Amino acid sequence: MAAIDIQSEIAELDRSLSSIEAVVDPESKRAEIAELSEAVSAPDLWDDPDNAQKVTSRLSALNSELDRVGALRSRLDDVGIMVELAAEESDASAHAEAVSELASLRREIEALEVRTLLSGEYDERDAVVTIRAGAGGVDAADFAEMLLRMYLRWAERHGYGTKVMDTSYAEEAGLKSVTFEVSAPFAYGTLSVEGGTHRLVRISPFDNQGRRQTSFAAVEVIPLIEATDHVDVPESDIRIDVFRSSGPGGQSVNTTDSAVRITHLPTGIVVSMQDEKSQIQNRAAALRVLQSRLLLAKKQEEDVRKKELAGDIKASWGDQMRSYVLNPYQMVKDLRTNHEVGNPDAVFDGDIDGFIDAGIRWRKQVELGEVDA
């Protein structure tokens, strides 16, 4: 890379980082950190464990955000000095190191730039993801299991915590449905763009005639409820059923009725949990997910009312948002953003950041009215 190109690259990254700093507003963050630090040092902080957890988590998130922005600014300043020294001393190895560092900085600054677009009410929350097999029979059930692995591998790549909360196995292969939790800053805001109908086209491994099969799976993403949220669920509004957990093929994996199914009678929402060891734990987990769904449903109702008042009743998401084609050609394409790649194997192995970033940018453009939903 020529010297003038490097300087242009540095200048462009400096502009991008300055825009990020303007959004992050380090001064206001430092003021909030000072207030939270004072609260954390209070001797009675843990008299209210729920509030204490919220305060300490917020403090940790703010410190991490400032540290990340500060580190990128420091690295960008350092690479500028590195380029100048390499030019003065005609040091090819230092020049190559600077080019490599610039490429790394661009990736990290672009990722952080996407993060600044996550400003929704629940975007900072952990996420609860549910995948359900749709049309397509056993291929759809197998596709649901492929998507589960894809998201778990994505989370593993980023060091995010995951926990499978409920699994319903299909009779022949794959999954009827699965619900799992992703624990990470902005997990909901990040993964919410994955919600919708996913479509798979391939030669079916379950068809002895080798015919091409199209199958579908639905992905639902909701924010995880927090102890400080207030979602009243009267006992009279729910029905609780208990049953024995089961594994693949219906084989019993539990000799007690520890699995729990909660039905919310007014809405018909059903939540099942079976992966905890006791009925009490499964009931608590199921109730938490039910509250999360009710919280999101309430917000969606409010959004619909706002759109009706504004005269805009168009849905934000289409039924079919992404296609995974394995035959007659190899391609994964998002139908909202037109982002596509030609390596489905990498995508199913968790390489979906490009799709997520494009989805977040697209959603922001829709909110600003720059593109149609």
PLY file of the C-alpha trace (Angstrom):
ply
format ascii 1.0
element vertex 373
property float x
property float y
property float z
element edge 372
property int vertex1
property int vertex2
end_header
0.00 0.00 0.00
1.44 3.36 -1.07
2.15 6.02 1.56
-0.60 8.30 0.26
-3.09 5.41 0.41
-2.13 4.68 4.02
-2.59 8.31 5.00
-6.01 8.36 3.31
-6.93 5.17 5.15
-5.85 6.65 8.48
-7.82 9.83 7.80
-10.95 7.84 6.90
-10.68 5.69 10.03
-10.14 8.82 12.10
-13.40 10.28 10.76
-15.27 7.06 11.48
-13.87 6.81 15.00
-14.67 10.48 15.66
-18.29 9.81 14.64
-18.39 6.85 17.03
-16.95 8.96 19.84
-19.65 11.59 19.22
-22.34 8.94 19.61
-20.73 7.25 22.60
-20.19 10.66 24.29
-17.30 9.68 26.60
-17.82 12.69 28.90
-21.39 11.75 29.76
-20.33 8.12 30.16
-17.58 9.15 32.60
-20.09 11.17 34.60
-22.42 8.17 34.78
-19.50 5.93 35.76
-18.67 8.31 38.62
-22.26 8.14 39.89
-22.40 4.35 39.59
-19.01 3.96 41.27
-20.34 5.95 44.20
-23.42 3.75 44.34
-21.29 0.59 44.21
-19.27 1.75 47.21
-22.41 2.21 49.33
-22.44 -0.27 52.25
-26.13 -1.10 51.74
-25.84 -1.81 48.00
-26.48 -5.54 48.32
-29.50 -5.09 50.55
-31.33 -5.06 47.22
-29.57 -7.78 45.15
-31.58 -7.11 41.98
-30.68 -3.42 41.94
-27.08 -4.20 42.91
-26.78 -6.56 39.95
-28.20 -3.94 37.62
-25.82 -1.23 38.93
-22.69 -3.39 38.76
-23.58 -4.72 35.29
-24.18 -1.21 33.97
-20.89 -0.01 35.45
-18.98 -2.90 33.89
-20.61 -2.30 30.48
-19.80 1.43 30.53
-16.18 0.82 31.50
-15.82 -1.78 28.75
-17.32 0.56 26.16
-15.01 3.44 27.08
-11.98 1.14 27.22
-12.79 -0.20 23.76
-13.15 3.25 22.19
-10.06 4.53 24.00
-7.97 1.56 22.90
-8.98 2.04 19.26
-8.09 5.74 19.43
-4.70 4.92 20.95
-3.98 2.25 18.32
-4.96 4.60 15.49
-2.62 7.29 16.84
0.17 4.71 17.19
-0.21 3.42 13.64
0.16 6.98 12.34
3.48 7.28 14.14
4.49 3.83 12.89
3.84 4.87 9.29
5.92 8.04 9.66
8.87 6.13 11.17
8.67 3.42 8.50
8.79 6.07 5.78
11.72 7.94 7.38
13.76 4.77 7.79
12.55 3.00 4.62
11.65 0.04 6.85
9.65 -2.44 4.74
8.80 -4.71 7.66
7.46 -1.78 9.73
5.46 -0.65 6.71
3.93 -4.13 6.36
3.13 -4.18 10.08
1.37 -0.82 9.77
-0.71 -2.07 6.82
-1.72 -5.17 8.81
-2.65 -3.07 11.85
-4.75 -0.75 9.67
-6.71 -3.71 8.30
-7.34 -4.94 11.85
-8.40 -1.45 12.97
-10.82 -1.10 10.07
-12.57 -4.34 11.01
-12.87 -3.36 14.67
-13.99 0.21 13.98
-16.62 -0.99 11.51
-17.89 -3.49 14.09
-18.08 -0.76 16.74
-19.78 1.56 14.25
-22.54 -1.01 13.83
-22.87 -1.26 17.63
-23.62 2.47 17.82
-26.71 1.83 15.65
-28.21 -0.31 18.42
-30.25 2.21 20.32
-33.53 0.36 20.85
-35.15 0.13 24.28
-34.11 -3.49 24.81
-31.06 -3.70 22.53
-28.60 -4.00 25.43
-30.34 -7.09 26.81
-29.40 -10.75 26.58
-31.37 -12.58 23.89
-33.68 -15.57 23.93
-33.78 -17.27 20.53
-36.37 -19.84 19.46
-36.03 -21.83 16.23
-39.03 -23.78 14.91
-39.12 -26.18 11.97
-41.59 -25.06 9.32
-42.79 -26.54 6.06
-40.58 -29.26 4.63
-41.01 -32.27 6.88
-37.86 -33.97 8.10
-35.69 -31.60 6.03
-37.17 -28.65 7.91
-36.43 -30.32 11.26
-32.87 -30.98 10.12
-32.60 -27.35 8.94
-33.72 -26.14 12.39
-30.87 -28.12 13.94
-28.42 -26.67 11.38
-29.51 -23.14 12.36
-29.08 -23.95 16.06
-25.51 -25.03 15.43
-24.92 -21.93 13.29
-25.95 -19.56 16.09
-24.12 -21.50 18.80
-20.94 -21.48 16.70
-21.38 -17.73 16.09
-21.65 -17.15 19.83
-18.63 -19.38 20.48
-16.54 -17.40 17.96
-17.26 -14.24 19.97
-16.87 -15.80 23.40
-20.55 -15.26 24.25
-22.27 -17.46 26.77
-25.13 -19.69 25.58
-27.59 -21.95 27.33
-30.07 -24.29 25.66
-33.31 -23.94 27.62
-35.73 -26.26 25.85
-35.44 -28.80 23.03
-38.18 -30.66 21.21
-36.74 -33.39 19.00
-38.33 -34.51 15.74
-39.11 -38.20 15.29
-36.77 -39.02 12.40
-34.04 -36.37 12.64
-33.48 -32.79 13.67
-35.58 -30.57 15.90
-39.21 -29.51 16.04
-38.14 -26.51 18.09
-35.38 -25.27 20.37
-35.01 -22.27 22.68
-31.66 -20.96 23.86
-30.26 -17.93 25.61
-27.32 -15.80 24.45
-25.59 -13.79 27.18
-23.59 -10.84 25.88
-23.81 -7.04 25.78
-26.34 -6.05 23.08
-27.14 -9.69 22.31
-30.80 -8.87 21.64
-30.10 -5.81 19.52
-27.55 -7.76 17.51
-29.53 -10.94 16.97
-32.94 -9.31 16.57
-32.24 -8.82 12.84
-32.09 -12.63 12.54
-35.79 -12.94 13.32
-37.93 -14.16 10.44
-38.33 -17.09 8.07
-35.19 -18.83 6.80
-35.31 -20.97 3.64
-33.08 -23.90 2.66
-32.78 -25.38 -0.84
-30.72 -28.58 -1.25
-30.69 -32.17 -2.40
-32.48 -33.87 0.46
-30.31 -36.40 2.33
-33.59 -38.01 3.45
-34.92 -38.62 -0.08
-33.68 -41.89 -1.58
-34.43 -40.51 -5.04
-32.04 -37.57 -4.53
-34.59 -34.87 -5.27
-34.16 -31.21 -4.47
-36.12 -30.08 -1.42
-37.11 -26.64 -0.15
-37.68 -26.32 3.59
-38.29 -23.53 6.05
-37.54 -22.64 9.66
-38.74 -19.70 11.74
-36.39 -17.78 14.04
-37.81 -15.71 16.90
-35.60 -13.40 18.97
-36.83 -11.70 22.15
-35.05 -9.71 24.87
-34.49 -11.47 28.18
-36.60 -10.18 31.01
-34.80 -8.46 33.89
-35.77 -8.48 37.54
-36.46 -4.74 37.38
-39.02 -5.12 34.57
-42.65 -5.14 35.60
-44.79 -7.62 33.70
-47.71 -8.79 35.80
-48.73 -12.38 35.11
-51.61 -13.30 37.44
-51.77 -16.97 38.43
-55.33 -17.04 37.04
-53.94 -16.18 33.58
-51.65 -19.19 33.31
-51.96 -22.97 33.19
-48.96 -24.99 34.33
-48.42 -28.57 33.16
-45.56 -30.80 34.29
-44.18 -33.78 32.43
-41.04 -35.86 32.05
-38.15 -34.57 29.97
-37.31 -36.57 26.88
-34.33 -36.93 24.59
-33.89 -37.84 20.92
-36.36 -40.44 19.70
-38.54 -40.02 22.75
-36.13 -41.88 25.00
-36.63 -40.85 28.62
-33.80 -38.85 30.12
-35.55 -38.04 33.40
-37.47 -40.25 35.80
-39.37 -37.39 37.48
-41.88 -34.83 36.24
-39.38 -31.96 36.14
-40.24 -30.45 32.74
-42.71 -27.55 32.81
-45.10 -26.10 30.24
-46.75 -22.74 30.93
-49.70 -21.59 28.82
-50.69 -17.93 29.00
-54.46 -18.20 28.61
-55.27 -14.64 27.42
-52.76 -14.76 24.53
-52.27 -18.48 23.94
-48.48 -18.13 24.30
-46.91 -21.45 25.35
-43.46 -21.80 26.89
-41.80 -25.12 27.75
-38.63 -25.72 29.76
-36.97 -29.04 30.44
-33.22 -28.50 30.56
-32.93 -27.50 34.23
-32.57 -30.22 36.88
-35.65 -29.46 38.94
-39.27 -28.55 38.34
-38.81 -25.34 40.35
-35.90 -24.22 38.16
-37.76 -25.06 34.96
-40.85 -23.20 36.17
-38.79 -20.09 37.00
-37.04 -20.21 33.59
-40.31 -20.72 31.73
-41.99 -17.85 33.57
-39.06 -15.56 32.77
-39.28 -16.35 29.04
-43.07 -15.91 29.14
-42.61 -12.48 30.70
-40.05 -11.61 28.01
-42.51 -12.53 25.27
-45.31 -10.57 26.90
-43.00 -7.58 27.30
-42.06 -7.68 23.62
-45.68 -8.23 22.56
-46.69 -5.13 24.55
-43.98 -3.08 22.81
-45.02 -4.40 19.39
-48.65 -3.44 20.08
-47.50 0.06 20.97
-45.42 0.24 17.78
-48.42 -0.89 15.69
-50.60 1.79 17.25
-47.95 4.42 16.52
-47.69 3.28 12.89
-51.47 3.35 12.50
-51.58 6.89 13.83
-48.82 7.81 11.38
-50.69 6.13 8.51
-47.94 3.55 7.97
-49.02 -0.02 8.54
-46.36 -1.81 6.47
-44.71 -4.76 8.17
-41.02 -4.33 8.88
-39.96 -7.89 8.04
-40.89 -10.17 5.19
-41.85 -13.80 5.76
-38.79 -15.01 3.90
-35.74 -13.03 4.92
-32.84 -15.29 3.96
-32.20 -18.14 1.54
-29.54 -20.82 1.95
-29.05 -22.52 -1.42
-26.86 -25.64 -1.62
-28.11 -26.89 -5.01
-27.98 -26.23 -7.97
-25.48 -23.56 -6.86
-23.90 -22.46 -3.57
-25.12 -19.20 -2.09
-26.58 -17.63 1.03
-28.47 -14.39 0.40
-30.38 -12.02 2.67
-33.43 -10.82 0.75
-33.73 -7.55 2.72
-30.17 -6.29 2.45
-29.04 -8.26 -0.66
-25.92 -9.25 1.28
-24.76 -12.61 -0.06
-21.84 -15.03 0.16
-20.92 -18.07 -1.90
-19.76 -20.29 0.96
-22.74 -21.81 2.82
-20.44 -24.13 4.81
-18.76 -21.13 6.46
-22.15 -19.56 7.20
-23.47 -22.73 8.84
-20.25 -22.80 10.86
-21.17 -19.46 12.42
-19.67 -16.93 10.00
-22.74 -14.66 9.95
-21.34 -11.31 11.12
-21.61 -9.89 7.61
-25.33 -10.70 7.51
-25.93 -9.31 10.99
-24.04 -6.07 10.32
-25.84 -5.57 7.00
-29.17 -6.24 8.73
-28.51 -3.70 11.47
-27.50 -1.04 8.94
-30.55 -1.84 6.79
-32.90 -1.60 9.76
-31.49 1.81 10.65
-32.02 2.99 7.07
-35.63 1.79 7.24
-36.15 3.70 10.50
-34.76 6.85 8.87
-36.94 6.34 5.79
-33.93 5.98 3.50
-35.07 2.60 2.16
-38.37 0.71 2.08
-38.94 -2.16 4.45
0 1
1 2
2 3
3 4
4 5
5 6
6 7
7 8
8 9
9 10
10 11
11 12
12 13
13 14
14 15
15 16
16 17
17 18
18 19
19 20
20 21
21 22
22 23
23 24
24 25
25 26
26 27
27 28
28 29
29 30
30 31
31 32
32 33
33 34
34 35
35 36
36 37
37 38
38 39
39 40
40 41
41 42
42 43
43 44
44 45
45 46
46 47
47 48
48 49
49 50
50 51
51 52
52 53
53 54
54 55
55 56
56 57
57 58
58 59
59 60
60 61
61 62
62 63
63 64
64 65
65 66
66 67
67 68
68 69
69 70
70 71
71 72
72 73
73 74
74 75
75 76
76 77
77 78
78 79
79 80
80 81
81 82
82 83
83 84
84 85
85 86
86 87
87 88
88 89
89 90
90 91
91 92
92 93
93 94
94 95
95 96
96 97
97 98
98 99
99 100
100 101
101 102
102 103
103 104
104 105
105 106
106 107
107 108
108 109
109 110
110 111
111 112
112 113
113 114
114 115
115 116
116 117
117 118
118 119
119 120
120 121
121 122
122 123
123 124
124 125
125 126
126 127
127 128
128 129
129 130
130 131
131 132
132 133
133 134
134 135
135 136
136 137
137 138
138 139
139 140
140 141
141 142
142 143
143 144
144 145
145 146
146 147
147 148
148 149
149 150
150 151
151 152
152 153
153 154
154 155
155 156
156 157
157 158
158 159
159 160
160 161
161 162
162 163
163 164
164 165
165 166
166 167
167 168
168 169
169 170
170 171
171 172
172 173
173 174
174 175
175 176
176 177
177 178
178 179
179 180
180 181
181 182
182 183
183 184
184 185
185 186
186 187
187 188
188 189
189 190
190 191
191 192
192 193
193 194
194 195
195 196
196 197
197 198
198 199
199 200
200 201
201 202
202 203
203 204
204 205
205 206
206 207
207 208
208 209
209 210
210 211
211 212
212 213
213 214
214 215
215 216
216 217
217 218
218 219
219 220
220 221
221 222
222 223
223 224
224 225
225 226
226 227
227 228
228 229
229 230
230 231
231 232
232 233
233 234
234 235
235 236
236 237
237 238
238 239
239 240
240 241
241 242
242 243
243 244
244 245
245 246
246 247
247 248
248 249
249 250
250 251
251 252
252 253
253 254
254 255
255 256
256 257
257 258
258 259
259 260
260 261
261 262
262 263
263 264
264 265
265 266
266 267
267 268
268 269
269 270
270 271
271 272
272 273
273 274
274 275
275 276
276 277
277 278
278 279
279 280
280 281
281 282
282 283
283 284
284 285
285 286
286 287
287 288
288 289
289 290
290 291
291 292
292 293
293 294
294 295
295 296
296 297
297 298
298 299
299 300
300 301
301 302
302 303
303 304
304 305
305 306
306 307
307 308
308 309
309 310
310 311
311 312
312 313
313 314
314 315
315 316
316 317
317 318
318 319
319 320
320 321
321 322
322 323
323 324
324 325
325 326
326 327
327 328
328 329
329 330
330 331
331 332
332 333
333 334
334 335
335 336
336 337
337 338
338 339
339 340
340 341
341 342
342 343
343 344
344 345
345 346
346 347
347 348
348 349
349 350
350 351
351 352
352 353
353 354
354 355
355 356
356 357
357 358
358 359
359 360
360 361
361 362
362 363
363 364
364 365
365 366
366 367
367 368
368 369
369 370
370 371
371 372
